[in-house]
Amino acid sequence: MISVQEHDFNQQIEYERLKSQTSIGAIVTFTGLVRDIKQGQSVSDLSLEHYPGMTEKCLKDIVEQAKQRWNIIASTVIHRVGHLTVSDQIVFVGVASQHRGDAFAACEFIMDYLKTEAPFWKKETMENGETQWVDARETDQKALSKWAVN
């Protein structure tokens, strides 16, 4: 399942949905939250925009790449858009597989590609009222490089 949505999600419901699949031996999940600080400055909120249609297609492509590399029985990717405040949930990635190695690797792969390749635009508002667009971090690009196939 892939969803780009404004409303919040329930981790337990998403976990139970993954758990309902047969033949699984492992479920790995990741939930990303809005941080309250960036480079020493306090963040008050975050606004996320996306390109409808293109974003969902990109997320499907990322999951398909993961399925080609690892034995994934089921997966869920939920990414929120709109106005979010500190500690709000932004993203949920869940992967169910027969074995933990596949589930861990696929979940990390999906998140690394989502952070760098998915067409989301983030604007942070600092406590002083200043706003700034968020660029991909160097560490995100470095994390992505480990998945390159030679």
C-alpha positions as CSV (number, residue, x, y, z in Angstrom):
1,M,0.0,0.0,0.0
2,I,1.2,3.5,-0.9
3,S,-0.5,6.7,0.3
4,V,0.3,10.4,0.2
5,Q,-2.1,12.0,2.6
6,E,-2.8,15.0,4.8
7,H,-4.3,13.1,7.8
8,D,-2.3,11.3,10.4
9,F,-1.8,7.5,10.4
10,N,-2.1,4.9,13.1
11,Q,1.1,2.8,13.4
12,Q,-0.7,0.0,15.1
13,I,-3.3,-0.3,12.4
14,E,-0.6,-0.3,9.7
15,Y,1.4,-2.9,11.6
16,E,-1.6,-5.2,12.0
17,R,-2.3,-4.8,8.3
18,L,1.2,-6.0,7.5
19,K,0.9,-8.8,10.1
20,S,-2.2,-10.2,8.5
21,Q,-0.2,-11.5,5.6
22,T,0.7,-15.2,5.6
23,S,4.2,-16.7,5.5
24,I,5.9,-13.7,7.2
25,G,8.5,-14.1,9.9
26,A,9.5,-10.4,10.3
27,I,8.1,-7.0,10.1
28,V,10.3,-3.9,10.2
29,T,8.8,-0.4,10.5
30,F,10.2,3.1,10.5
31,T,8.3,6.2,11.5
32,G,9.7,9.7,10.8
33,L,8.7,12.7,13.0
34,V,9.0,16.5,12.7
35,R,12.1,17.5,14.6
36,D,12.1,20.6,16.8
37,I,15.6,21.7,15.9
38,K,17.8,22.1,12.8
39,Q,21.4,23.2,12.9
40,G,21.0,24.7,16.3
41,Q,17.8,26.6,15.4
42,S,14.4,25.8,16.9
43,V,11.8,24.7,14.4
44,S,8.1,25.4,15.0
45,D,6.5,23.7,12.1
46,L,7.0,22.1,8.7
47,S,5.0,22.4,5.4
48,L,5.2,19.6,2.9
49,E,4.1,19.8,-0.7
50,H,4.2,17.3,-3.5
51,Y,3.3,16.7,-7.1
52,P,0.1,14.5,-7.1
53,G,0.4,11.5,-9.4
54,M,4.1,11.9,-9.9
55,T,4.8,11.4,-6.2
56,E,2.8,8.2,-5.9
57,K,4.4,6.8,-9.1
58,C,7.9,7.5,-7.7
59,L,7.0,5.8,-4.4
60,K,5.7,2.7,-6.3
61,D,8.9,2.6,-8.3
62,I,11.0,2.7,-5.1
63,V,9.0,-0.2,-3.6
64,E,9.3,-2.1,-6.8
65,Q,13.1,-1.7,-6.8
66,A,13.1,-3.0,-3.2
67,K,11.0,-6.0,-4.2
68,Q,13.5,-6.8,-7.0
69,R,16.4,-6.9,-4.4
70,W,14.7,-8.6,-1.4
71,N,12.0,-11.1,-0.6
72,I,9.2,-8.7,0.4
73,I,5.8,-10.2,1.1
74,A,4.0,-6.9,1.9
75,S,4.9,-3.2,2.3
76,T,3.4,0.0,3.3
77,V,4.6,3.5,2.6
78,I,2.6,6.5,3.9
79,H,3.9,10.0,3.5
80,R,2.1,13.0,4.9
81,V,1.8,16.4,3.2
82,G,0.4,19.8,4.4
83,H,1.1,21.6,7.6
84,L,2.8,19.6,10.4
85,T,4.0,20.6,13.8
86,V,6.8,19.4,16.0
87,S,6.6,15.7,16.8
88,D,3.9,15.0,14.2
89,Q,4.4,11.8,12.2
90,I,5.6,12.5,8.7
91,V,6.3,9.1,7.2
92,F,5.7,5.4,7.8
93,V,7.5,2.6,6.1
94,G,6.7,-1.0,6.9
95,V,8.1,-4.1,5.3
96,A,7.0,-7.7,5.9
97,S,9.2,-10.6,4.8
98,Q,10.0,-14.2,5.7
99,H,13.3,-13.1,7.2
100,R,14.5,-10.1,9.2
101,G,17.5,-9.4,6.9
102,D,15.3,-8.8,3.9
103,A,12.8,-6.7,6.0
104,F,15.6,-4.5,7.6
105,A,17.4,-4.0,4.3
106,A,14.3,-3.2,2.3
107,C,12.9,-0.8,4.9
108,E,16.2,1.1,5.0
109,F,16.5,1.1,1.2
110,I,13.0,2.5,0.8
111,M,13.6,5.3,3.3
112,D,17.0,6.2,1.8
113,Y,15.4,6.5,-1.7
114,L,12.4,8.3,-0.4
115,K,14.5,10.9,1.3
116,T,16.5,11.7,-1.8
117,E,14.4,10.8,-4.8
118,A,10.7,11.3,-4.0
119,P,9.3,14.7,-5.2
120,F,8.4,16.3,-1.9
121,W,9.2,19.9,-1.1
122,K,9.7,20.8,2.6
123,K,9.6,24.3,4.1
124,E,10.5,24.8,7.8
125,T,9.3,27.7,9.9
126,M,11.7,28.6,12.7
127,E,10.6,29.9,16.0
128,N,11.6,33.4,15.0
129,G,9.2,33.2,12.0
130,E,11.8,32.8,9.3
131,T,11.0,30.2,6.7
132,Q,13.4,28.1,4.6
133,W,13.2,25.4,2.1
134,V,14.8,22.1,3.1
135,D,17.5,20.7,0.8
136,A,18.6,17.1,0.8
137,R,21.4,16.6,3.3
138,E,24.8,15.3,2.3
139,T,24.3,12.4,4.8
140,D,21.1,11.4,2.9
141,Q,23.1,11.3,-0.4
142,K,25.8,9.2,1.3
143,A,23.3,6.8,2.6
144,L,21.8,6.3,-0.9
145,S,25.2,5.6,-2.4
146,K,25.5,2.3,-0.4
147,W,22.7,0.8,-2.5
148,A,24.4,1.5,-5.9
149,V,24.8,-1.7,-8.0
150,N,28.1,-2.1,-9.7
